Amino acid sequence: MRTLLLDRDGVINQDSRDYIRSPNHWRALPGALEAMARAQRAGFRLVVVSNQSGLARGLFSIRELNAIHQRLCDELARFGGRIEAFFFCPHLPSEHCNCRKPRAGLLLSLGERLGIDLTRTTFIGDRISDVRAAMSVGARPMLVRTGIDPINPDELAPCGPVEIFDALPAAVAALV
């Protein structure tokens, strides 16, 4: 079975510079949940991979993060989809940990724990850090334009060709 790795904020749901702090702040992007369910019906396992420095900043607790993820799961289930696992980095960027994207640690960990050959996965994100993380483990990177920050072509250029889509539904359509 193929695996689709997905960043959360800015790919599946609306992002916020103030962070997604509770299930009440979480809003799915138009068509994102339907696209995820479509990918699953086409044979993809769904795994969410995200940086969640709001934990280290004290903006929300692990209980609140789990509640946000439960809301995502509940809403996705309405379309017949299921997320196999959530992997996240709880650290601040200043901690320079190995699990914060664009470093490979989080992806390597999920590959080992779930028995996934990362070179046979696709990682859809909204930032250059997602592209770099995907490339660091040999995954196929894709970007969507639904994040807070616009994609900077100058930053992206050293990565080589990367497919860019308006939103998750278009990216999934290119995969299935």
C-alpha positions as CSV (number, residue, x, y, z in Angstrom):
1,M,0.0,0.0,0.0
2,R,1.3,3.5,-0.9
3,T,1.7,6.1,1.8
4,L,0.7,9.8,1.6
5,L,2.4,12.1,4.1
6,L,0.6,15.3,4.8
7,D,1.5,18.5,6.6
8,R,-1.4,19.7,8.7
9,D,-1.7,23.4,9.0
10,G,-2.0,25.1,5.6
11,V,-2.6,21.8,3.8
12,I,-5.5,20.1,5.5
13,N,-6.8,23.0,7.6
14,Q,-6.5,26.8,7.7
15,D,-3.3,28.0,9.3
16,S,-3.0,30.8,11.7
17,R,-0.1,33.0,12.8
18,D,-1.6,32.7,16.3
19,Y,-1.5,28.9,16.0
20,I,-4.3,26.4,16.0
21,R,-4.8,26.2,19.8
22,S,-8.0,24.2,20.2
23,P,-10.5,22.1,18.2
24,N,-12.7,25.2,18.0
25,H,-9.9,27.0,16.0
26,W,-9.5,24.1,13.6
27,R,-11.2,24.6,10.2
28,A,-10.7,22.2,7.3
29,L,-9.7,23.8,4.0
30,P,-12.3,23.5,1.2
31,G,-12.2,20.0,-0.3
32,A,-9.3,18.8,1.8
33,L,-11.1,16.1,3.7
34,E,-12.8,14.8,0.6
35,A,-9.4,14.7,-1.2
36,M,-7.9,12.7,1.7
37,A,-10.7,10.2,1.6
38,R,-10.3,10.0,-2.2
39,A,-6.6,9.2,-1.7
40,Q,-7.4,6.5,0.8
41,R,-9.9,4.9,-1.5
42,A,-7.2,4.9,-4.2
43,G,-5.0,2.9,-1.9
44,F,-3.0,5.4,0.1
45,R,-2.3,5.2,3.8
46,L,-2.7,8.7,5.3
47,V,-0.1,10.0,7.8
48,V,0.0,13.5,9.2
49,V,3.5,15.0,9.9
50,S,3.7,18.5,11.4
51,N,5.8,20.9,13.5
52,Q,3.8,21.9,16.6
53,S,6.0,24.4,18.4
54,G,2.9,25.8,20.1
55,L,3.4,23.0,22.6
56,A,6.8,24.2,23.6
57,R,5.6,27.8,23.6
58,G,2.9,26.8,26.1
59,L,0.1,27.9,23.7
60,F,-1.7,24.6,24.0
61,S,-1.3,21.3,25.8
62,I,-0.8,17.8,24.5
63,R,-4.4,17.2,25.5
64,E,-5.6,20.1,23.3
65,L,-3.4,18.9,20.4
66,N,-4.9,15.4,20.7
67,A,-8.4,17.0,20.7
68,I,-7.6,18.9,17.5
69,H,-6.4,15.7,15.9
70,Q,-9.5,13.9,17.1
71,R,-11.7,16.6,15.5
72,L,-9.8,16.1,12.2
73,C,-10.3,12.4,12.4
74,D,-14.0,12.7,13.2
75,E,-14.6,15.1,10.3
76,L,-12.5,13.0,7.9
77,A,-14.5,9.9,8.9
78,R,-17.7,11.6,7.6
79,F,-16.1,11.2,4.1
80,G,-15.0,7.6,4.8
81,G,-11.3,8.5,5.5
82,R,-9.0,7.5,8.3
83,I,-5.6,8.8,9.4
84,E,-3.3,6.0,10.3
85,A,-1.0,8.1,12.5
86,F,0.0,11.6,13.6
87,F,3.7,12.5,14.0
88,F,4.7,15.9,15.2
89,C,7.7,17.8,16.5
90,P,6.8,19.7,19.8
91,H,10.1,21.7,19.9
92,L,10.9,25.3,19.3
93,P,12.9,26.1,16.2
94,S,15.7,27.4,18.4
95,E,16.1,24.0,20.0
96,H,17.6,22.6,16.7
97,C,16.2,19.2,17.3
98,N,16.4,16.4,14.7
99,C,12.6,16.0,14.5
100,R,11.7,19.5,13.3
101,K,11.1,19.8,9.6
102,P,13.1,20.3,7.4
103,R,15.3,17.9,9.3
104,A,14.7,14.2,8.6
105,G,14.3,12.8,12.1
106,L,10.5,12.8,12.3
107,L,10.1,11.2,8.8
108,L,12.8,8.6,9.6
109,S,11.0,7.8,12.9
110,L,7.6,7.3,11.2
111,G,9.2,5.2,8.5
112,E,10.8,2.9,11.0
113,R,7.7,2.7,13.3
114,L,5.2,2.2,10.5
115,G,7.5,0.0,8.3
116,I,7.3,2.5,5.4
117,D,9.8,2.8,2.6
118,L,10.0,6.6,2.5
119,T,11.4,6.6,-1.0
120,R,8.0,5.3,-2.2
121,T,6.0,8.0,-0.4
122,T,4.7,11.4,-1.4
123,F,4.8,14.3,1.1
124,I,2.4,17.2,0.5
125,G,3.2,20.4,2.3
126,D,2.8,24.2,2.0
127,R,6.3,25.3,2.9
128,I,9.9,24.9,1.7
129,S,10.7,23.1,4.9
130,D,8.2,20.3,3.9
131,V,10.0,20.0,0.5
132,R,13.4,19.8,2.1
133,A,12.2,17.2,4.7
134,A,10.7,15.1,1.9
135,M,13.9,15.3,-0.2
136,S,16.1,14.5,2.8
137,V,14.5,11.0,2.9
138,G,14.0,10.5,-0.8
139,A,10.2,11.1,-0.7
140,R,8.4,12.8,-3.6
141,P,7.6,16.4,-2.5
142,M,4.5,18.3,-3.6
143,L,3.4,21.8,-2.5
144,V,0.0,23.5,-2.2
145,R,-0.6,27.2,-2.2
146,T,-3.1,27.2,0.7
147,G,-0.6,28.0,3.5
148,I,-0.2,31.4,5.1
149,D,3.1,32.3,3.3
150,P,3.4,32.5,-0.4
151,I,5.8,30.0,-2.0
152,N,9.0,31.8,-2.8
153,P,10.4,30.5,-6.2
154,D,13.9,31.7,-5.3
155,E,13.9,29.5,-2.1
156,L,12.5,26.6,-4.0
157,A,14.9,26.8,-7.0
158,P,17.8,24.9,-5.3
159,C,15.4,22.0,-4.6
160,G,14.9,21.3,-8.3
161,P,11.5,20.7,-9.9
162,V,8.7,20.5,-7.4
163,E,5.0,20.1,-8.3
164,I,2.9,23.0,-7.0
165,F,-0.9,22.9,-6.8
166,D,-3.5,25.4,-5.8
167,A,-4.9,23.1,-3.0
168,L,-4.9,19.5,-1.7
169,P,-7.7,18.3,-4.0
170,A,-5.6,19.1,-7.1
171,A,-2.5,17.5,-5.6
172,V,-4.4,14.3,-4.8
173,A,-6.0,14.3,-8.3
174,A,-2.5,14.2,-9.7
175,L,-1.7,11.1,-7.6
176,V,-4.7,9.0,-8.1
